[in-house]
């Protein structure tokens, strides 16, 4: 008897988040989970494979009635790896409720996201086991660029909810690799068991500080996607309201000498200014300045698999004019999606 049939899924929602080494993004994720308007039973499974672990208090979530399950898989993530598949499987096996949501640590979610998804599930015909929201919208905070994708036959994983009975299928998809998990899952579920609805209660945030994302949305010039420039933050505000101020504040970098600094839990942190062999920023950060100096003495020589040279995106300004806003720094590198 497998892990999904050994205990019946109770009515309610399990939110599954794979994370690690993204304190600013995860702090916002904590708030987005806490403010959900859904009043049914809710479990939040947090899978953190970063080293060191992020130290967060979940007291407010427990007081709100959200059952928090924390998992720390080993070995810890190292630069260049894509551990999403392993971490999803670890989280899936702890899911206790009927419906499983994939809440990505660096995405934006409206307060009624869970409630709206479950309401749509109730309105669809009997037999639906997977539902997604479309279109996928990417917003790169670092470069203030946004793109609306035309995903007509599947939803991004961060906008997908599945019935726990699909757990074994998702495990098999994950065992085949971490690339394009969402697309392969949607392909393998029968047409009468899945549905897409229009909405904009979530947003794919890219370019946040910390552990680099592997998806091409984090590197607009390598993505081949048509982007538009949001220099005044008007577009982001129109979609997510006052929450845009969080991202506007995060995008403003402070420097101390050659190092980027930011403040976390009232203390100053220093971020490594080195790049890996393929041009990916290291993004290691620490409270201790001497620790950072010791770190940058280490070789940054790991590289990802290289393939064909990327194609630069065509980027538009606020009035539709073409912009030279971003150029590929890493010719010959193909970045895989972790979404």
Beta strands, then each sheet from edge to edge (+ up, - down):
strand 1: 10-19
strand 2: 42-48
strand 3: 66-71
strand 4: 97-102
strand 5: 108-109
strand 6: 130-134
strand 7: 137-140
strand 8: 145-148
strand 9: 160-163
strand 10: 194-198
strand 11: 202-206
strand 12: 227-229
strand 13: 254-256
strand 14: 259-264
strand 15: 267-271
strand 16: 285-286
strand 17: 315-316
strand 18: 322-323
sheet 1: 3+ 2+ 1+ 4+ 9- 6+ 10+
sheet 2: 5+ 11- 7- 8+ 12- 17- 18+
sheet 3: 13+ 14- 15+ 16-
end
